[in-house]
Amino acid sequence: MVKFLTLHKQQGTQALHDLMVHPLGNMLTMLALAFSLALPATLFMLVKNVMAVTESWQIPNQLTAYLNQDVSGAQAQSLLEVVELWENVKSTSFISPEQGLVQFHQSQGFDEAISLLDDNPLPSVIVVMLVNEDMVSATALAAKLRAESEVEEVRLDSEWLQRLSAIEWLMMMLTLVFSGLILMAVFLIIGNTLRLHLFNHKAEIQVLKLVGATDSYILRPYLYTGVWFALAGAVVAWFVTLINGLILNTAVENLAILYNSGFRLLGLRVDETLILLMVAGLIGFLAARLVAGKHLREIEPV
């Protein structure tokens, strides 16, 4: 067992040394792997931040019913009293067109625009607070409100969260698809690089087979080479992702300030970085095992 581990250590160290003998060509391959791995890592970081934002927002427990323009104040109050008795209604409030206009006057940027209007265009509004915040109950109550003749439109305030959730799901799917394509490209880059290494050492491999070396013994250094390539690319990809996060964080901070938020972009955690290294190392190993192993079997001593 000790001899076996010593042999692995020697071959792994020798594979790393051989990569450093030709730094320029190997550096280009490593950078190609790094930038390839940086794309799915950056996409994952963005999706993780979107999920962190959506998790911090609760589903609003509020419905807003906009009444028809011809509905009088008495009719609106009558509807308000009826709605208060409905199941799953916690409380209701009424906003008259005059109150709505005052609120718009108090909103920054609307005062000048409203002063140009001859008449008050705002409808009466009924705001309904719900007891249950689940989407099924809220949707059912919204449909019941829409059935009232005095109601022109009902807005469920969680609809925008549903849209955001759909965008989040789309980003996750895009991340998975692009990650799969990029990881396949990493596999092909490592496999093709090791194939060229095999052909460059064809004569040496033939001699080793003549003296009785097994395919597994000859293949082992190439397995380590594939892993070293992948790990080096993953480390550089981590730094590239870190730089991308710092650049994007500036834009995120500016956007957060507009919403009076202190949100900052979350980078890759230690466990996520380890997963990146392990996935890259596994791809490097598999590429070497499958591609280099196949071409190694084709090389026979003459």
N, C-alpha and C positions, 0 to 999 in steps of 0.2 A: 504493500500500500504506500509506504514511504517512497519507494522508487517510482511508483506511478505518479504520485504528486510532484516529486522532484522533476520528472520528465515533463509534466504539464507546465511547471513553472519555467523550466528552461525554454520550452518551445514558445510559450506565451511571451517571455522576455525577448526571445530572438525575433519573434514576429513584430514586436513593437520596435526593436532596433532596426529591422529591415525597412520599416516604414519611414524611419528618420534618415535613412541613407539617401533617399530621393525625396527631399522635403517639398520641392516645388510642385511636382506632379501630384503627389499625395495630398498636398495642401489644397489644390484645386478640387480634387475629388471630395475632400472633407468639407470644403465650403459649399459645394453643390448639395451635399447631404444636409448641411446645416441649414441652408436657406429653404430646402424642401421641408425639413422638420419644423422650421420656425412658423410656417404658414398654419398647419393644424394646431400648433401650440398657441399661437396668437388668437385664432378663432375660438379655441376652447376658453381662453382667458376672457374674451368678450362675452361669450355665452354665459360663463359663470357670473360675470358682473350683471348681466341682464337678469339672470335668475335671482341674484341677491337683491336687486332693486324691486322686482315683482313680489318677492317673498315679504318684503318690509311693508308692502301696501296691502291693507285689508280690503275685502270687497265692501264697497259702500252699501249701507242699509237704507238707501233713500231712493224714492221715486219722485219724479217731477212731472206733474200733469199740466199741460198748457191748454187753457180753455178757449173756446171759440170767441171771436171778437164781439159777437152780439149777445154774449151771456152777461146778464146784469149781476150786480153785486149780491142781490137777494138770492138769485139762482145759484151763484157760486157758494154762498154760505149754506144753502140748503144741501148742495152736493157735499160740502165739507162735513156736515153733520151725518150724512148717510155713510160716507167713507169711514168716519171714525168708528162706526159700529162693525165694520168688516173684520173678519178674522185675520190675524197676522199684522194688524195695524197698531203700531205703538202710539203714535201721535200724528197730528196733522197741523199744518199751518197754511195761512192764506196770504198771498202777496198780491195786492191790487196793482193795476197798471200804474197808478201814481207812485206807489212805493217802489215798484221796479224802476221807474224813471229816476227817482231819487238815488237809488243804488247805482245806476249807470252814471249819474252825475258825479258820484263819489269815486267812481273807478277812474284811474289814471288813463288819460288818452281818449276818453269817450265824451268828455264834457263839450268840446268844441263841435264834434260831429252831431251831438244831440241838439245843440242850439240851432242847427240849420233845419230841423224838422218843424213842420207846421202843426202836426197833430202827434199825439202820443201813439206810437205803433205797437206798444207792448200789450200782450194779452194778460188776463188774470191767470195766476199760477197757484196750484195747490201742491204743497210739498208733503209727502207721506213718508214717515219714518217706520221702518219695519221691525217686527219682533224677531223673526228668523232671518238670518243673513244669507241663507243658502240660495243658490241661483234658481232652483226649482220653484221655491215659494215666491221669490221676487218676480220671476217671469209670469207665474200664474196671476199674481196680483196686478201686474202691469197689463195683462190681457183683459182682466176684468174692468180695469179703469178705462181702457180704450173702447170698451163696449158702451160706455156712457155717452149719451147724445151731446152733452155739454163739452166733452173733451175732444180736442182736436188732435193732440199728440201727447204721447207719454214717453219720457226719457228715463231709462233705467241707468243710473249713474255708473253701474259696473260694466256697461257695454264696452267702454274704452279699455277696461282691463281684460275683457275677453279678446279684444283685437290684439292687445299687447301680448297676451298668452299665445295667440295664434302666430304672431311674429316671432316670439320666443321659440315655439315649436319648429317654425320654418328655419330659424338660425341653427337649431340643433341638428336638423336633417341636413342642412347644407354643410355643417361642420363634419358630420359623419361621412357624407359623400366625398367631400374634398379630402378629408383625412385618409379615407380608404384609397383614393387615387394617388395621393402624395406618398403614402406608405408603400404602395405598389411601385411607384417610381424609385423610391429609396432601395427597395428590394432589387430592382433591375440595375440600378447604378452599382450597387455593391457586387451583385452577381457578375456583371460585365467586367468590372475592374479585376475581380479575382480570376475570371476566365483569361484575361490578358496576362495576368501574373503567371498562370499555369503554362500558357504557351511560351512565355519568355523563359521559363525554367524547364522546358520540355526535356532537354538533354539531361539535366540533373535528375529529373524524375525517372527517366529511363534507366539511368545508372543505379538509382536507389532500388528500383524494382528488380534489376539484375542481381543485386547482392541480397535479395530476399526481403526487402522492406514491404510491409503490408500497406494496402491503400489507406487504412485508418491512420497509420503512423505518418504517411506522407500528407494526408489531408489535414491533420490536426493543426499545423501552423497556419494553414489558410483559414481554418475556423477562427483562430485567434485574430488573424488579420481582419476578417470580416467584422468581428466584434469590436476591435480597436477602431476601425473606420467608423462604425455606427456610434460608438460611445463618444468619440471625438466630435463627430457631427452633432450629437445631442447636446454636448456641453456648449458648443458655439451657438446652437439653436436656442439654448436657454438664455444666453447673453443677448442674442438678437431679440428674443421675446421680451426680455427685460427692458431693452431700449425702446421697443415698440410701445410697451406699457407706459414708460415715462413720457414719450411723445404724445400718446393719446390721452394721458392723464391731464395734460395742460388743457386740451379741449374739453374734457369732462368737467374739470374744475370751473371753467368759464360758464358752461351750461348749468352746473349745479348752483352757481352764484345767482343766476337769473331766477331760480326756483327757491332761493333762500335755503339751500341744502348744503350740508358739509360732506356730501358723498365724494369718495375718492376711489379711483380704479384699483381693484384688487389684483395683485400679481399672482404668480404660481406659488403655491405652498410647497413645503419641503416634500410632503408625500406625493404631490403632483409632479414635482421635479424628478423624484425617484421613479415614478411610473414612466415618465418620458425616457429616462435612461434605460429602464428595463425593457420597454417596448422596442427602443432603437437597438439595444443589444440583441434582443431576440430576433429581430429582423435581420441583423447582420449575421447571426449564427445560421438562421434558416437559409439565407441567400448563399452562404458559403457551403452549407451542407448539401443543398440541392443542386446548385449550378456548378460549383467547383467539383463536387463529388461525381457528377455526371461526366464532366470532361476529363476528370482524372482517370476514370475507368476506361476511357477511349485511348489513353496513352499507353502503349505497350512497348516493352524493350525490343530492340532490333539486334 
